Amino acid sequence: MNGYTPGPWKVSALGSGLLIENAAGYVIARISVLLAYRRQHRANARLIAAAPELLQALQSLSEYVYRDMESNAPNWAPMDVPEYAAASAALAKAKWGAA
């Protein structure tokens, strides 16, 4: 997949805000943390920082399931399996911005 800064990413504190950075210290995103939403903002930052690994894991799992189903159930229709369709939609959103 192209277009995004390779991971791993990490969360770092910066004053009252948070940074998402790669291992070299390149800033991916800045998050302003409002006191009332501090826990939610930190959780969002952790989710953003995990994005490269989550994307790779979902891609690998999706490919594995596809290969396994092709071998064991050659007549299966991938998009008829709701979980596979959801995974495919999430990957498309991450890769191409598809809704």
PyMOL commands that place a pseudoatom at each C-alpha (Angstrom):
pseudoatom trace, name=CA, resn=MET, resi=1, chain=A, elem=C, hetatm=0, pos=[0.000, 0.000, 0.000]
pseudoatom trace, name=CA, resn=ASN, resi=2, chain=A, elem=C, hetatm=0, pos=[1.326, 3.388, -0.905]
pseudoatom trace, name=CA, resn=GLY, resi=3, chain=A, elem=C, hetatm=0, pos=[0.700, 6.884, 0.259]
pseudoatom trace, name=CA, resn=TYR, resi=4, chain=A, elem=C, hetatm=0, pos=[1.093, 6.721, 4.012]
pseudoatom trace, name=CA, resn=THR, resi=5, chain=A, elem=C, hetatm=0, pos=[4.124, 6.953, 6.256]
pseudoatom trace, name=CA, resn=PRO, resi=6, chain=A, elem=C, hetatm=0, pos=[5.301, 3.455, 7.148]
pseudoatom trace, name=CA, resn=GLY, resi=7, chain=A, elem=C, hetatm=0, pos=[4.915, 2.322, 10.753]
pseudoatom trace, name=CA, resn=PRO, resi=8, chain=A, elem=C, hetatm=0, pos=[5.413, 1.665, 13.468]
pseudoatom trace, name=CA, resn=TRP, resi=9, chain=A, elem=C, hetatm=0, pos=[3.858, 4.818, 14.850]
pseudoatom trace, name=CA, resn=LYS, resi=10, chain=A, elem=C, hetatm=0, pos=[3.818, 5.921, 18.476]
pseudoatom trace, name=CA, resn=VAL, resi=11, chain=A, elem=C, hetatm=0, pos=[2.014, 8.426, 20.674]
pseudoatom trace, name=CA, resn=SER, resi=12, chain=A, elem=C, hetatm=0, pos=[4.072, 11.163, 22.328]
pseudoatom trace, name=CA, resn=ALA, resi=13, chain=A, elem=C, hetatm=0, pos=[2.995, 13.979, 24.620]
pseudoatom trace, name=CA, resn=LEU, resi=14, chain=A, elem=C, hetatm=0, pos=[3.531, 17.577, 23.568]
pseudoatom trace, name=CA, resn=GLY, resi=15, chain=A, elem=C, hetatm=0, pos=[2.380, 20.124, 26.126]
pseudoatom trace, name=CA, resn=SER, resi=16, chain=A, elem=C, hetatm=0, pos=[-1.346, 19.610, 26.509]
pseudoatom trace, name=CA, resn=GLY, resi=17, chain=A, elem=C, hetatm=0, pos=[-1.556, 17.767, 23.188]
pseudoatom trace, name=CA, resn=LEU, resi=18, chain=A, elem=C, hetatm=0, pos=[-0.458, 14.505, 21.650]
pseudoatom trace, name=CA, resn=LEU, resi=19, chain=A, elem=C, hetatm=0, pos=[1.680, 13.668, 18.641]
pseudoatom trace, name=CA, resn=ILE, resi=20, chain=A, elem=C, hetatm=0, pos=[1.565, 10.596, 16.455]
pseudoatom trace, name=CA, resn=GLU, resi=21, chain=A, elem=C, hetatm=0, pos=[5.123, 9.977, 15.230]
pseudoatom trace, name=CA, resn=ASN, resi=22, chain=A, elem=C, hetatm=0, pos=[7.006, 7.323, 13.352]
pseudoatom trace, name=CA, resn=ALA, resi=23, chain=A, elem=C, hetatm=0, pos=[10.188, 5.745, 14.721]
pseudoatom trace, name=CA, resn=ALA, resi=24, chain=A, elem=C, hetatm=0, pos=[12.318, 8.523, 13.184]
pseudoatom trace, name=CA, resn=GLY, resi=25, chain=A, elem=C, hetatm=0, pos=[10.298, 11.218, 14.948]
pseudoatom trace, name=CA, resn=TYR, resi=26, chain=A, elem=C, hetatm=0, pos=[8.423, 12.362, 11.832]
pseudoatom trace, name=CA, resn=VAL, resi=27, chain=A, elem=C, hetatm=0, pos=[5.092, 13.816, 12.974]
pseudoatom trace, name=CA, resn=ILE, resi=28, chain=A, elem=C, hetatm=0, pos=[2.113, 12.057, 11.409]
pseudoatom trace, name=CA, resn=ALA, resi=29, chain=A, elem=C, hetatm=0, pos=[-0.580, 13.972, 13.308]
pseudoatom trace, name=CA, resn=ARG, resi=30, chain=A, elem=C, hetatm=0, pos=[-1.127, 16.407, 16.170]
pseudoatom trace, name=CA, resn=ILE, resi=31, chain=A, elem=C, hetatm=0, pos=[-4.075, 16.018, 18.491]
pseudoatom trace, name=CA, resn=SER, resi=32, chain=A, elem=C, hetatm=0, pos=[-5.300, 18.806, 20.731]
pseudoatom trace, name=CA, resn=VAL, resi=33, chain=A, elem=C, hetatm=0, pos=[-6.446, 17.357, 24.025]
pseudoatom trace, name=CA, resn=LEU, resi=34, chain=A, elem=C, hetatm=0, pos=[-9.335, 19.031, 25.754]
pseudoatom trace, name=CA, resn=LEU, resi=35, chain=A, elem=C, hetatm=0, pos=[-9.462, 18.299, 29.452]
pseudoatom trace, name=CA, resn=ALA, resi=36, chain=A, elem=C, hetatm=0, pos=[-13.086, 17.157, 29.315]
pseudoatom trace, name=CA, resn=TYR, resi=37, chain=A, elem=C, hetatm=0, pos=[-12.269, 14.596, 26.598]
pseudoatom trace, name=CA, resn=ARG, resi=38, chain=A, elem=C, hetatm=0, pos=[-8.743, 13.606, 27.683]
pseudoatom trace, name=CA, resn=ARG, resi=39, chain=A, elem=C, hetatm=0, pos=[-9.391, 9.844, 27.878]
pseudoatom trace, name=CA, resn=GLN, resi=40, chain=A, elem=C, hetatm=0, pos=[-11.200, 9.792, 24.557]
pseudoatom trace, name=CA, resn=HIS, resi=41, chain=A, elem=C, hetatm=0, pos=[-8.454, 11.793, 22.830]
pseudoatom trace, name=CA, resn=ARG, resi=42, chain=A, elem=C, hetatm=0, pos=[-5.752, 9.496, 24.194]
pseudoatom trace, name=CA, resn=ALA, resi=43, chain=A, elem=C, hetatm=0, pos=[-7.715, 6.453, 23.044]
pseudoatom trace, name=CA, resn=ASN, resi=44, chain=A, elem=C, hetatm=0, pos=[-8.090, 8.031, 19.593]
pseudoatom trace, name=CA, resn=ALA, resi=45, chain=A, elem=C, hetatm=0, pos=[-4.337, 8.688, 19.492]
pseudoatom trace, name=CA, resn=ARG, resi=46, chain=A, elem=C, hetatm=0, pos=[-3.576, 5.050, 20.366]
pseudoatom trace, name=CA, resn=LEU, resi=47, chain=A, elem=C, hetatm=0, pos=[-5.927, 3.868, 17.624]
pseudoatom trace, name=CA, resn=ILE, resi=48, chain=A, elem=C, hetatm=0, pos=[-4.318, 6.176, 15.067]
pseudoatom trace, name=CA, resn=ALA, resi=49, chain=A, elem=C, hetatm=0, pos=[-0.833, 5.034, 16.120]
pseudoatom trace, name=CA, resn=ALA, resi=50, chain=A, elem=C, hetatm=0, pos=[-1.862, 1.393, 15.672]
pseudoatom trace, name=CA, resn=ALA, resi=51, chain=A, elem=C, hetatm=0, pos=[-3.234, 2.031, 12.157]
pseudoatom trace, name=CA, resn=PRO, resi=52, chain=A, elem=C, hetatm=0, pos=[-0.258, 0.715, 10.123]
pseudoatom trace, name=CA, resn=GLU, resi=53, chain=A, elem=C, hetatm=0, pos=[-0.152, -2.564, 12.058]
pseudoatom trace, name=CA, resn=LEU, resi=54, chain=A, elem=C, hetatm=0, pos=[-3.941, -2.920, 11.990]
pseudoatom trace, name=CA, resn=LEU, resi=55, chain=A, elem=C, hetatm=0, pos=[-3.997, -2.315, 8.248]
pseudoatom trace, name=CA, resn=GLN, resi=56, chain=A, elem=C, hetatm=0, pos=[-1.304, -4.909, 7.594]
pseudoatom trace, name=CA, resn=ALA, resi=57, chain=A, elem=C, hetatm=0, pos=[-2.941, -7.446, 9.917]
pseudoatom trace, name=CA, resn=LEU, resi=58, chain=A, elem=C, hetatm=0, pos=[-6.358, -7.019, 8.278]
pseudoatom trace, name=CA, resn=GLN, resi=59, chain=A, elem=C, hetatm=0, pos=[-4.841, -7.294, 4.797]
pseudoatom trace, name=CA, resn=SER, resi=60, chain=A, elem=C, hetatm=0, pos=[-2.951, -10.478, 5.746]
pseudoatom trace, name=CA, resn=LEU, resi=61, chain=A, elem=C, hetatm=0, pos=[-5.965, -12.032, 7.463]
pseudoatom trace, name=CA, resn=SER, resi=62, chain=A, elem=C, hetatm=0, pos=[-8.234, -11.154, 4.552]
pseudoatom trace, name=CA, resn=GLU, resi=63, chain=A, elem=C, hetatm=0, pos=[-5.816, -12.763, 2.070]
pseudoatom trace, name=CA, resn=TYR, resi=64, chain=A, elem=C, hetatm=0, pos=[-5.495, -15.856, 4.279]
pseudoatom trace, name=CA, resn=VAL, resi=65, chain=A, elem=C, hetatm=0, pos=[-9.280, -16.272, 4.563]
pseudoatom trace, name=CA, resn=TYR, resi=66, chain=A, elem=C, hetatm=0, pos=[-9.688, -15.806, 0.815]
pseudoatom trace, name=CA, resn=ARG, resi=67, chain=A, elem=C, hetatm=0, pos=[-7.053, -18.453, 0.014]
pseudoatom trace, name=CA, resn=ASP, resi=68, chain=A, elem=C, hetatm=0, pos=[-8.467, -20.850, 2.606]
pseudoatom trace, name=CA, resn=MET, resi=69, chain=A, elem=C, hetatm=0, pos=[-12.020, -20.473, 1.349]
pseudoatom trace, name=CA, resn=GLU, resi=70, chain=A, elem=C, hetatm=0, pos=[-10.944, -20.865, -2.284]
pseudoatom trace, name=CA, resn=SER, resi=71, chain=A, elem=C, hetatm=0, pos=[-9.254, -24.150, -1.334]
pseudoatom trace, name=CA, resn=ASN, resi=72, chain=A, elem=C, hetatm=0, pos=[-11.998, -25.522, 0.910]
pseudoatom trace, name=CA, resn=ALA, resi=73, chain=A, elem=C, hetatm=0, pos=[-15.172, -23.999, -0.506]
pseudoatom trace, name=CA, resn=PRO, resi=74, chain=A, elem=C, hetatm=0, pos=[-14.506, -23.097, -4.140]
pseudoatom trace, name=CA, resn=ASN, resi=75, chain=A, elem=C, hetatm=0, pos=[-18.072, -21.880, -4.735]
pseudoatom trace, name=CA, resn=TRP, resi=76, chain=A, elem=C, hetatm=0, pos=[-18.112, -19.360, -1.903]
pseudoatom trace, name=CA, resn=ALA, resi=77, chain=A, elem=C, hetatm=0, pos=[-19.082, -15.760, -2.653]
pseudoatom trace, name=CA, resn=PRO, resi=78, chain=A, elem=C, hetatm=0, pos=[-16.782, -13.491, -0.620]
pseudoatom trace, name=CA, resn=MET, resi=79, chain=A, elem=C, hetatm=0, pos=[-19.157, -10.557, -0.458]
pseudoatom trace, name=CA, resn=ASP, resi=80, chain=A, elem=C, hetatm=0, pos=[-21.943, -12.814, 0.830]
pseudoatom trace, name=CA, resn=VAL, resi=81, chain=A, elem=C, hetatm=0, pos=[-19.951, -13.262, 4.052]
pseudoatom trace, name=CA, resn=PRO, resi=82, chain=A, elem=C, hetatm=0, pos=[-20.680, -10.107, 6.098]
pseudoatom trace, name=CA, resn=GLU, resi=83, chain=A, elem=C, hetatm=0, pos=[-17.380, -10.168, 7.996]
pseudoatom trace, name=CA, resn=TYR, resi=84, chain=A, elem=C, hetatm=0, pos=[-15.358, -10.526, 4.797]
pseudoatom trace, name=CA, resn=ALA, resi=85, chain=A, elem=C, hetatm=0, pos=[-17.355, -7.773, 3.115]
pseudoatom trace, name=CA, resn=ALA, resi=86, chain=A, elem=C, hetatm=0, pos=[-16.781, -5.490, 6.136]
pseudoatom trace, name=CA, resn=ALA, resi=87, chain=A, elem=C, hetatm=0, pos=[-13.047, -6.216, 6.080]
pseudoatom trace, name=CA, resn=SER, resi=88, chain=A, elem=C, hetatm=0, pos=[-12.906, -5.507, 2.343]
pseudoatom trace, name=CA, resn=ALA, resi=89, chain=A, elem=C, hetatm=0, pos=[-14.782, -2.220, 2.811]
pseudoatom trace, name=CA, resn=ALA, resi=90, chain=A, elem=C, hetatm=0, pos=[-12.433, -1.149, 5.616]
pseudoatom trace, name=CA, resn=LEU, resi=91, chain=A, elem=C, hetatm=0, pos=[-9.387, -1.943, 3.467]
pseudoatom trace, name=CA, resn=ALA, resi=92, chain=A, elem=C, hetatm=0, pos=[-10.843, 0.019, 0.553]
pseudoatom trace, name=CA, resn=LYS, resi=93, chain=A, elem=C, hetatm=0, pos=[-11.490, 2.975, 2.842]
pseudoatom trace, name=CA, resn=ALA, resi=94, chain=A, elem=C, hetatm=0, pos=[-7.904, 2.885, 4.119]
pseudoatom trace, name=CA, resn=LYS, resi=95, chain=A, elem=C, hetatm=0, pos=[-6.374, 2.467, 0.653]
pseudoatom trace, name=CA, resn=TRP, resi=96, chain=A, elem=C, hetatm=0, pos=[-8.555, 4.677, -1.514]
pseudoatom trace, name=CA, resn=GLY, resi=97, chain=A, elem=C, hetatm=0, pos=[-10.854, 6.630, 0.792]
pseudoatom trace, name=CA, resn=ALA, resi=98, chain=A, elem=C, hetatm=0, pos=[-13.898, 4.666, -0.335]
pseudoatom trace, name=CA, resn=ALA, resi=99, chain=A, elem=C, hetatm=0, pos=[-16.881, 5.019, 1.979]
for i in range(1, 99): cmd.bond("trace and resi %d" % i, "trace and resi %d" % (i + 1))
show_as sticks, trace
zoom trace
